[in-house]
Amino acid sequence: MKTRILSLSLLILLLTWGCDDASNANNVNNADLPFAIVDTAQERCFDALSPAGCVGVDEAFGGQDAQYLGNRPSYSDNGDGTVTDLVTGLMWVKTPDLNGDGAILADDKLTWTEIQAYVATLNAEAFAGHTDWRLPTIKELYSLIDFRGLDPSNGNEENLIPFIDDAMFGFDYGDTAAGERTIDSQYASGTLYVSGDLLFGVNFADGRIKGYGLLGPDGADKTFLLICVRGNTAYGVNDLVDNGDGTVSDLATGLMWSRDDSGAGMTWEEALAFAHARNAEHYLGYSDWRVPNIKELHSIVDYARSPDLTGSPALDPVFNATSITNEAGELDWPYVWSSTTHASTNGMGSAGSYVSFGRALGYMNNSWVDVHGAGAQRSDPKDGDPADYPTGFGPQGDAIRILNFVRLVRGGATWDASVLAPVTCGDGTCDGAETAANCPQDCVATTCGDGTCDAGETSQTCPADCTATCGDGVCDAGEDAQNCPADCQAGPVSCTVDDDCDLPGACPDDAAIGCTCEATPMGTDACIPNCVTADDCPSAPGVTLTCNPQGLCVPGQ
C-alpha cells in the first residue's frame, strides 16, 4: 500500500486537539522594574495527567500558568559571543563551549575552584569588550529557564526539548560518550547553600534547580557548565514591603503576595481551586489572586536563610510560613505549588513544579537528608497518595509529598483570554486562537515570495513558493485534499461509530493500526489514528505526532 502524507484536514483537527491555546506573544508587564521576571513561556494547559484544553478561570484546572501573560522571553544576539536579555537587562556569555570546538562536551565543564578562577580570565581578556563579568546568582541563572521544555527523566528520550532557548544560547544534553547521562546538563550559579556543601545550579535538560555536591560519588570534584553574566546588579534583589493588611508587595518585581500561606497541603488541582475560593470571598480586599507560576514563586526565595542556619524557611520573615514535621521527624517548612506543569517527553503533564522553602529531602543510605537544599525547585505528582513513596522517588530518593502548600500572588502577569478563544477554522477570518499552523484556510502565512512553501501557503494562495503537481500520485507541499484530491487523501471523514472508520478513505493509509471515531475540540467526530507507540502514527508535515495515553495520535510539543 502506498504511504501518503497525513491529509491537511486531519492535520488541522489534530493540531486543534493538541494545541488548544494561542501563543502569548508580547512583553507587557513590569519590564521597566529592576527585577522584571521573565515569563515561563508555558503555552499549554494540563489536567492532573496530560495536556488538556484551557478552561475558564473559575473552572476546575482553570487559572494555570499558560493562561496568564507575563514578560515573554526576548533576547538579542550581539554577534560577539554574548546575548542580551531584553527583559532583565542582563548580558550573558552565549555558550558554555569553553574550548570553542563547536560542541558542548564533558571537557567544557569546570570544578567549583575552576569556575571561580574562570571569571578572572574573562575579565582579564576583556571578553566582548567588558571587564565586569561575574558568576550568575541562582536567581539570575533561573531567569533563563523556559517551561516549553520537556523532562526526559521518565526515560523517554525521543522528544527532547531543553528548558532554555537553544536557538539563542549554546546548549547540549549530557556527553553520553564520556559516560554522562542525557540529563547531565547542569549549569553552575555562584550561589552556595548556606547550610551545606552544595552549589545551586539549574539543569536546563530536566528543568530543575538543585543543590549539587561539590564532590561526585567517586570523591572527585564535580564539574559543571558555566555561562557568566554582567549588567543589572539589582536583578534578583527583592524590595519587600509589609502593607499591614495581610499582603506583602515586592516593589522590585511589581508583585503583591499574601503574607500567609494556605496553612495546609493540597493537590495541584485543589491549589488552583484554593485561589478561586479566595477570590470569591474577596480575600484581603482583592478578587484577582492566582497561584504563581514557578518563576514568580522562585523570586521570593531568600537564599541567605535555611532551616538549619536560621531556624526558618528560605523566605524573608515579612512572610508567615506554616511549619510542618518532615519525613525525618524534624521541624521543617513545606514545598509550595506553582501553577506551572513540569511536562515530560512521554507526552504527559502529571507533575507540577514546586519550590522547597524548607529542606529538599531525599532518602539516601537509609535515611532522609537535605539532599538539594532549601530553595530547590523540583516537581511532584499532581495527584495520588504520598504513602506510595515511603522512601521517595528517583536516584536520590526525592521526597514525594503531593499535598503541597500554596501562597497566592496578584499583579504582574495578566489573564490571557485568547487561550479560550474558539478555533472556527473555515469561516474565512483569521481570529481567536487560529494561526497559519492550525487554520491554514483562514490564516495564510505572510512570507509569500521567500522561496519556501510555509504552513498556511498553498499553490493557490502563494504560487510563487508552492508549485502543485496534482496527479503525480504524491501529496506535495501546497497540495491538499481540496485542491488536489487525486494525490491527497480526503480523510478524515465524519463518523458516528468506530465502524465508520473502516470505510475506504476514512483512515490515512499509513495509520498502522486503524482509526477510532473520536470527538474533537471542534465539536465534530472524526477518525483519529490509533497507536501503541509514536511509530504507529502517520507522518504529518511540520508536526511530530505522539501516542497519548488513550492510544490516539496527537501532536507533541
C-alpha positions as CSV (number, residue, x, y, z in Angstrom):
1,M,0.0,0.0,0.0
2,K,1.3,3.4,-0.9
3,T,2.3,5.6,2.0
4,R,0.8,9.1,1.9
5,I,1.4,12.3,3.9
6,L,-1.3,12.9,6.5
7,S,-4.1,14.9,4.9
8,L,-4.4,18.6,5.6
9,S,-7.9,18.3,7.1
10,L,-6.8,15.7,9.6
11,L,-3.7,17.6,10.5
12,I,-5.9,20.7,11.3
13,L,-8.1,18.6,13.6
14,L,-5.1,17.1,15.4
15,L,-3.5,20.5,15.8
16,T,-6.6,22.0,17.3
17,W,-6.9,18.9,19.5
18,G,-3.3,19.0,20.8
19,C,-2.8,22.8,20.9
20,D,-5.8,24.4,22.5
21,D,-4.2,27.7,23.3
22,A,-2.6,30.5,21.4
23,S,0.9,31.6,21.7
24,N,1.4,34.5,24.1
25,A,3.5,37.0,22.2
26,N,4.3,40.3,23.8
27,N,6.3,41.6,26.8
28,V,3.6,43.5,28.6
29,N,4.2,43.8,32.3
30,N,6.8,45.4,34.5
31,A,9.7,45.1,32.1
32,D,11.0,48.5,33.5
33,L,11.4,47.2,37.0
34,P,14.9,46.2,38.4
35,F,13.7,42.6,38.9
36,A,11.4,42.0,36.0
37,I,10.5,38.4,36.0
38,V,10.7,36.6,32.6
39,D,7.6,34.5,31.9
40,T,8.0,30.7,31.9
41,A,6.7,30.7,28.2
42,Q,4.5,27.7,29.0
43,E,1.8,27.7,26.3
44,R,-0.3,24.6,27.0
45,C,-2.9,23.8,29.7
46,F,-2.9,20.5,31.5
47,D,-5.2,18.5,33.8
48,A,-3.9,16.2,36.5
49,L,-2.4,13.8,34.0
50,S,-1.9,15.2,30.5
51,P,-2.4,18.1,28.1
52,A,-5.9,19.5,28.1
53,G,-7.9,22.4,26.8
54,C,-7.8,25.6,28.8
55,V,-10.9,26.4,30.7
56,G,-12.4,29.5,32.5
57,V,-10.5,30.9,35.4
58,D,-13.0,29.6,38.0
59,E,-13.4,26.2,36.5
60,A,-11.6,23.0,37.6
61,F,-7.9,23.4,36.4
62,G,-8.6,27.0,35.4
63,G,-6.1,29.7,36.3
64,Q,-2.9,27.9,35.5
65,D,0.4,29.2,34.1
66,A,-0.4,29.2,30.3
67,Q,-3.5,31.3,30.9
68,Y,-1.5,34.4,32.1
69,L,0.6,36.7,30.0
70,G,3.8,37.9,31.5
71,N,7.1,39.3,30.2
72,R,7.8,36.9,27.3
73,P,11.4,35.9,26.8
74,S,13.1,38.3,24.4
75,Y,16.8,38.2,23.5
76,S,19.3,39.9,21.2
77,D,22.3,38.1,19.9
78,N,25.1,40.7,19.9
79,G,27.2,38.9,17.4
80,D,30.3,38.9,19.7
81,G,29.7,35.8,21.8
82,T,27.2,37.5,24.0
83,V,23.4,37.6,24.3
84,T,21.4,40.4,25.9
85,D,18.1,39.6,27.7
86,L,15.8,42.5,26.7
87,V,13.6,41.9,29.7
88,T,16.1,41.7,32.6
89,G,18.8,43.8,31.1
90,L,21.4,41.1,31.8
91,M,24.1,40.3,29.3
92,W,25.2,36.6,29.0
93,V,28.1,34.7,27.6
94,K,26.3,32.9,24.8
95,T,27.7,29.4,25.2
96,P,29.5,27.2,27.7
97,D,31.6,25.8,24.9
98,L,34.8,26.9,26.6
99,N,37.3,25.4,24.2
100,G,35.4,26.8,21.1
101,D,35.3,23.5,19.2
102,G,31.6,23.9,18.4
103,A,30.5,21.1,20.8
104,I,29.4,21.2,24.4
105,L,31.0,18.2,26.0
106,A,32.3,16.9,29.3
107,D,35.6,18.6,28.8
108,D,33.9,22.0,28.7
109,K,32.8,21.6,32.4
110,L,34.6,23.1,35.3
111,T,35.1,22.4,39.0
112,W,34.0,24.9,41.6
113,T,37.5,26.1,42.0
114,E,37.9,26.4,38.2
115,I,34.6,28.2,38.0
116,Q,35.7,31.0,40.4
117,A,39.0,31.4,38.5
118,Y,37.3,31.5,35.1
119,V,35.7,34.8,35.8
120,A,39.0,36.5,36.3
121,T,40.2,35.1,33.0
122,L,37.2,36.6,31.2
123,N,37.8,40.0,32.7
124,A,41.5,39.9,32.1
125,E,40.9,39.4,28.4
126,A,38.0,41.9,28.4
127,F,35.7,39.4,26.8
128,A,33.4,41.1,24.3
129,G,34.9,44.4,25.4
130,H,33.8,44.2,29.1
131,T,35.7,43.7,32.3
132,D,32.7,43.3,34.8
133,W,31.8,39.7,34.2
134,R,30.6,37.7,37.2
135,L,29.2,34.4,38.2
136,P,25.4,34.5,38.0
137,T,23.4,34.2,41.1
138,I,20.9,31.4,41.1
139,K,18.1,33.9,40.5
140,E,19.9,35.4,37.5
141,L,20.6,31.9,36.1
142,Y,17.0,30.8,36.6
143,S,15.7,33.8,34.6
144,L,16.8,31.8,31.5
145,I,14.6,28.8,32.2
146,D,11.9,28.1,29.7
147,F,9.0,25.8,30.6
148,R,8.2,24.8,27.0
149,G,10.9,22.2,27.8
150,L,10.2,18.6,28.3
151,D,11.7,16.5,31.1
152,P,13.3,13.2,29.8
153,S,13.7,11.8,33.4
154,N,10.9,9.3,32.6
155,G,13.3,7.5,30.3
156,N,11.7,8.6,27.0
157,E,14.5,10.4,25.1
158,E,12.7,10.7,21.7
159,N,11.1,14.1,22.1
160,L,13.8,16.2,23.7
161,I,13.2,19.9,24.2
162,P,15.5,21.7,26.6
163,F,14.4,24.2,29.2
164,I,16.4,27.0,27.6
165,D,16.2,28.8,24.3
166,D,18.8,26.7,22.5
167,A,18.4,28.8,19.3
168,M,19.8,31.7,21.3
169,F,22.1,30.0,23.8
170,G,24.6,27.2,23.4
171,F,23.1,24.0,24.8
172,D,23.6,20.3,24.6
173,Y,22.5,17.3,26.6
174,G,24.9,15.2,28.6
175,D,28.0,13.8,26.9
176,T,27.0,10.1,26.8
177,A,30.2,9.2,25.0
178,A,32.0,10.3,28.1
179,G,29.7,8.3,30.4
180,E,27.3,11.1,31.3
181,R,23.5,10.8,31.4
182,T,21.4,12.6,28.9
183,I,20.2,14.9,31.7
184,D,23.7,15.9,32.8
185,S,23.5,19.5,31.7
186,Q,23.8,21.3,35.0
187,Y,24.8,25.0,34.8
188,A,26.5,26.4,37.8
189,S,25.5,29.6,39.6
190,G,27.6,31.4,42.1
191,T,25.2,30.7,45.0
192,L,26.3,28.2,47.6
193,Y,23.8,26.7,50.0
194,V,24.1,28.4,53.4
195,S,23.6,25.1,55.2
196,G,25.7,22.6,53.4
197,D,28.5,21.9,50.9
198,L,26.2,22.4,47.9
199,L,26.3,24.6,44.9
200,F,22.9,25.7,43.5
201,G,22.6,25.2,39.7
202,V,20.0,25.0,37.0
203,N,19.6,21.8,35.0
204,F,18.4,23.0,31.6
205,A,18.0,19.4,30.4
206,D,15.3,18.4,33.0
207,G,14.1,21.8,34.2
208,R,15.1,21.9,37.9
209,I,17.1,23.8,40.5
210,K,19.1,21.6,42.8
211,G,21.9,22.0,45.2
212,Y,24.8,19.9,43.8
213,G,27.6,18.4,45.9
214,L,31.0,19.8,45.1
215,L,32.3,16.3,45.0
216,G,30.9,13.4,42.9
217,P,30.1,9.9,44.2
218,D,33.7,8.8,43.4
219,G,35.1,11.6,45.6
220,A,36.4,13.6,42.6
221,D,35.5,17.2,42.1
222,K,32.1,17.5,40.4
223,T,32.1,19.6,37.2
224,F,29.5,22.0,35.8
225,L,28.8,24.0,32.7
226,L,29.1,27.8,33.1
227,I,27.9,31.0,31.4
228,C,28.9,34.2,33.0
229,V,26.8,37.4,33.2
230,R,27.1,41.2,33.5
231,G,24.8,44.2,34.0
232,N,21.7,44.9,36.1
233,T,23.2,44.1,39.5
234,A,19.7,44.8,41.0
235,Y,18.3,41.7,39.3
236,G,17.1,39.1,41.9
237,V,17.2,41.6,44.8
238,N,13.7,41.9,46.5
239,D,12.3,45.1,47.9
240,L,9.5,43.8,50.2
241,V,7.0,45.9,51.9
242,D,4.5,44.7,54.6
243,N,1.3,46.6,53.6
244,G,-0.2,46.0,57.1
245,D,-3.3,44.3,55.6
246,G,-2.2,40.7,55.2
247,T,-0.4,41.5,51.9
248,V,3.3,42.0,51.0
249,S,4.4,44.0,48.0
250,D,7.7,43.4,46.2
251,L,8.5,46.8,44.7
252,A,11.3,45.2,42.7
253,T,9.1,42.8,40.8
254,G,5.7,44.6,40.9
255,L,4.0,41.6,42.5
256,M,1.7,41.5,45.6
257,W,1.7,38.4,47.8
258,S,-0.5,37.0,50.5
259,R,1.5,37.2,53.8
260,D,0.1,33.9,54.9
261,D,0.3,30.6,53.0
262,S,-2.6,28.2,52.7
263,G,-2.0,26.6,56.1
264,A,-2.5,23.1,54.7
265,G,-1.3,20.9,51.9
266,M,-3.4,20.1,48.9
267,T,-3.2,18.6,45.4
268,W,-2.3,20.7,42.4
269,E,-6.0,20.9,41.3
270,E,-7.0,21.9,44.8
271,A,-4.3,24.6,44.8
272,L,-5.9,26.2,41.7
273,A,-9.3,25.8,43.3
274,F,-7.9,27.5,46.5
275,A,-7.3,30.6,44.5
276,H,-10.8,30.5,43.0
277,A,-12.3,30.2,46.5
278,R,-10.3,33.1,47.9
279,N,-11.3,35.3,45.0
280,A,-15.0,34.5,45.6
281,E,-14.6,35.8,49.2
282,H,-12.7,38.9,48.1
283,Y,-9.7,37.8,50.1
284,L,-7.8,40.7,51.7
285,G,-9.8,43.1,49.6
286,Y,-8.9,41.6,46.2
287,S,-10.5,39.1,43.8
288,D,-7.7,38.6,41.3
289,W,-5.5,36.2,43.3
290,R,-3.8,33.4,41.5
291,V,-1.3,30.6,42.0
292,P,2.1,32.0,40.9
293,N,4.0,30.5,38.1
294,I,7.2,28.8,39.1
295,K,9.5,31.7,38.2
296,E,7.3,34.2,40.2
297,L,7.3,31.8,43.2
298,H,11.1,31.4,43.0
299,S,11.5,35.1,43.0
300,I,10.8,35.3,46.7
301,V,13.3,32.6,47.9
302,D,15.7,34.1,50.4
303,Y,19.0,32.1,49.9
304,A,20.5,33.7,53.0
305,R,18.1,31.7,55.1
306,S,17.5,28.0,55.8
307,P,16.1,25.7,58.4
308,D,19.5,24.7,59.8
309,L,21.1,28.1,59.7
310,T,18.3,30.5,60.7
311,G,15.6,28.1,62.0
312,S,13.3,29.3,59.3
313,P,12.3,28.7,55.8
314,A,14.3,30.2,52.9
315,L,11.9,33.1,53.0
316,D,12.0,36.7,54.3
317,P,10.4,37.0,57.8
318,V,8.0,39.6,56.4
319,F,6.1,36.4,55.3
320,N,4.3,34.0,57.6
321,A,5.0,30.3,56.8
322,T,3.3,27.3,58.3
323,S,5.7,24.8,59.8
324,I,5.5,21.1,59.3
325,T,7.1,17.9,60.6
326,N,9.0,16.4,57.7
327,E,9.7,12.8,56.8
328,A,12.7,12.7,59.1
329,G,10.6,13.9,62.1
330,E,12.2,17.3,62.1
331,L,10.7,20.8,62.3
332,D,10.6,22.0,58.7
333,W,8.7,24.1,56.2
334,P,6.7,22.9,53.2
335,Y,7.0,22.6,49.5
336,V,4.9,25.2,47.7
337,W,3.0,24.6,44.5
338,S,3.2,26.8,41.4
339,S,0.7,26.9,38.6
340,T,3.4,25.5,36.2
341,T,3.3,22.0,34.9
342,H,6.5,20.0,34.6
343,A,5.8,18.4,31.3
344,S,7.5,15.2,30.2
345,T,8.9,13.8,26.9
346,N,6.4,10.9,27.2
347,G,3.6,13.4,26.4
348,M,2.3,13.6,30.0
349,G,1.8,16.5,32.3
350,S,1.3,14.7,35.5
351,A,3.8,16.6,37.6
352,G,3.6,20.2,38.9
353,S,6.6,22.3,39.7
354,Y,7.2,23.5,43.3
355,V,9.8,25.4,45.3
356,S,11.1,23.9,48.5
357,F,11.2,26.6,51.1
358,G,12.3,24.1,53.7
359,R,14.7,21.2,53.3
360,A,14.6,19.5,49.9
361,L,14.8,15.9,51.3
362,G,16.0,12.8,49.7
363,Y,16.2,9.2,51.1
364,M,19.8,8.1,50.7
365,N,21.8,5.5,52.6
366,N,18.7,4.5,54.6
367,S,18.0,8.0,56.0
368,W,16.4,11.3,55.0
369,V,18.8,14.1,54.2
370,D,18.6,17.6,52.9
371,V,19.9,16.4,49.5
372,H,19.2,19.6,47.4
373,G,18.8,22.4,49.9
374,A,16.1,25.0,50.8
375,G,15.5,26.9,47.6
376,A,15.5,23.9,45.3
377,Q,12.8,23.7,42.5
378,R,11.6,20.3,41.8
379,S,8.3,18.6,40.9
380,D,5.7,16.4,42.4
381,P,2.8,14.3,41.0
382,K,-0.3,16.4,40.9
383,D,-2.4,13.8,42.4
384,G,-2.0,10.5,44.3
385,D,-1.1,9.1,47.7
386,P,2.2,10.2,49.3
387,A,2.2,6.9,51.2
388,D,3.1,5.2,47.9
389,Y,6.5,6.7,48.2
390,P,7.8,5.7,51.6
391,T,11.5,6.1,50.5
392,G,11.0,8.9,47.9
393,F,11.5,8.5,44.2
394,G,14.4,8.6,41.8
395,P,18.1,8.0,42.2
396,Q,18.3,10.4,45.2
397,G,15.0,9.4,46.8
398,D,13.4,12.7,46.4
399,A,10.6,13.1,49.0
400,I,7.2,13.0,47.2
401,R,4.5,14.9,49.1
402,I,1.8,15.7,46.5
403,L,-0.1,17.6,49.2
404,N,1.8,20.9,49.0
405,F,1.0,24.4,50.2
406,V,0.0,27.5,48.3
407,R,1.0,31.1,48.5
408,L,-1.1,33.4,46.4
409,V,0.0,36.3,44.2
410,R,-1.6,39.1,42.2
411,G,-0.4,41.7,39.7
412,G,2.3,41.2,37.1
413,A,1.0,38.8,34.6
414,T,-2.4,39.3,33.1
415,W,-5.2,36.9,32.2
416,D,-5.0,36.0,28.6
417,A,-8.5,35.4,27.3
418,S,-7.2,34.3,23.9
419,V,-6.3,30.9,25.2
420,L,-10.0,30.3,25.5
421,A,-10.9,31.7,22.0
422,P,-12.6,29.1,19.8
423,V,-11.0,27.9,16.6
424,T,-13.6,28.5,13.9
425,C,-11.5,27.3,11.1
426,G,-13.1,27.7,7.6
427,D,-15.1,30.9,8.3
428,G,-12.7,33.0,6.1
429,T,-11.5,35.0,9.1
430,C,-8.2,34.5,11.0
431,D,-9.5,35.1,14.5
432,G,-9.3,33.9,18.1
433,A,-6.7,31.2,18.6
434,E,-6.3,30.5,14.9
435,T,-2.9,30.6,13.3
436,A,-1.4,29.6,9.9
437,A,-0.5,26.3,11.5
438,N,-3.9,25.3,12.9
439,C,-6.1,27.0,10.4
440,P,-4.3,27.5,7.0
441,Q,-7.7,28.1,5.2
442,D,-8.2,31.3,7.2
443,C,-4.7,32.3,8.3
444,V,-2.3,32.5,5.4
445,A,1.4,32.9,6.2
446,T,2.7,36.3,5.1
447,T,6.0,35.2,3.8
448,C,4.9,34.5,0.2
449,G,7.8,35.0,-2.1
450,D,10.5,33.8,0.3
451,G,11.0,30.7,-1.7
452,T,9.6,28.4,0.9
453,C,6.2,26.8,0.9
454,D,5.3,27.6,4.6
455,A,2.4,26.4,6.7
456,G,-0.7,28.3,5.5
457,E,0.6,28.7,2.0
458,T,-0.7,26.7,-0.9
459,S,-0.3,26.7,-4.7
460,Q,-3.5,28.8,-4.8
461,T,-2.6,31.4,-2.1
462,C,1.1,31.5,-2.9
463,P,2.0,30.2,-6.3
464,A,5.4,31.9,-6.1
465,D,6.5,29.4,-3.4
466,C,4.1,26.5,-3.7
467,T,4.0,24.6,-7.0
468,A,1.3,21.9,-7.2
469,T,1.9,18.9,-9.4
470,C,-1.6,17.5,-9.0
471,G,-1.9,14.0,-10.4
472,D,1.6,12.7,-9.9
473,G,0.5,10.5,-7.0
474,V,2.3,12.4,-4.3
475,C,0.7,15.0,-2.0
476,D,3.3,17.7,-2.4
477,A,3.8,20.9,-0.4
478,G,0.9,23.2,-1.4
479,E,-1.5,20.4,-2.3
480,D,-4.3,19.4,-0.1
481,A,-7.5,17.4,-0.2
482,Q,-9.3,20.4,-1.6
483,N,-7.0,21.5,-4.4
484,C,-5.6,18.1,-5.3
485,P,-7.9,15.2,-4.2
486,A,-6.2,12.9,-6.7
487,D,-3.0,12.9,-4.6
488,C,-4.1,14.0,-1.2
489,Q,-6.3,11.6,0.8
490,A,-9.5,13.4,1.8
491,G,-10.0,12.0,5.3
492,P,-10.8,12.1,8.0
493,V,-14.5,11.5,7.2
494,S,-17.1,12.4,9.8
495,C,-18.2,9.4,11.8
496,T,-20.7,8.3,14.4
497,V,-19.3,4.9,15.3
498,D,-15.9,3.2,15.1
499,D,-17.1,1.0,12.2
500,D,-17.3,4.2,10.0
501,C,-13.5,4.5,10.3
502,D,-13.1,1.2,8.5
503,L,-14.7,2.6,5.3
504,P,-12.3,3.4,2.3
505,G,-10.6,6.8,2.7
506,A,-11.7,7.2,6.3
507,C,-8.3,6.5,7.8
508,P,-4.9,7.6,6.5
509,D,-3.1,4.8,4.6
510,D,-0.1,5.0,6.9
511,A,-2.2,4.8,10.1
512,A,-0.6,1.5,11.1
513,I,-3.4,0.1,13.3
514,G,-6.5,1.8,12.1
515,C,-8.6,4.7,13.5
516,T,-11.1,5.4,16.2
517,C,-14.2,7.6,16.0
518,E,-13.4,10.3,18.5
519,A,-14.9,13.7,19.4
520,T,-12.5,16.6,18.6
521,P,-12.3,20.1,20.2
522,M,-14.0,21.5,17.1
523,G,-17.2,19.8,18.1
524,T,-17.1,17.1,15.4
525,D,-16.4,13.4,15.4
526,A,-13.6,12.3,13.2
527,C,-11.5,9.2,12.5
528,I,-8.3,9.6,14.6
529,P,-5.4,7.2,14.1
530,N,-4.8,4.6,16.8
531,C,-1.3,3.9,18.2
532,V,0.6,1.9,20.8
533,T,3.8,4.0,20.3
534,A,4.6,7.1,18.3
535,D,5.9,4.9,15.5
536,D,2.4,3.9,14.7
537,C,1.3,7.5,13.9
538,P,1.1,8.8,10.3
539,S,3.6,11.4,9.1
540,A,2.5,15.0,9.2
541,P,4.4,17.9,7.7
542,G,5.9,20.2,10.4
543,V,4.3,18.3,13.2
544,T,5.6,15.4,15.4
545,L,2.7,13.1,16.4
546,T,2.9,11.3,19.6
547,C,0.8,8.5,21.1
548,N,-1.2,9.7,24.1
549,P,-2.3,7.5,27.0
550,Q,-5.7,6.9,25.3
551,G,-3.9,5.3,22.3
552,L,-4.6,8.1,19.9
553,C,-2.1,10.1,17.7
554,V,-1.9,13.7,18.8
555,P,0.7,16.5,18.2
556,G,3.6,16.6,20.7
557,Q,5.3,19.8,21.7
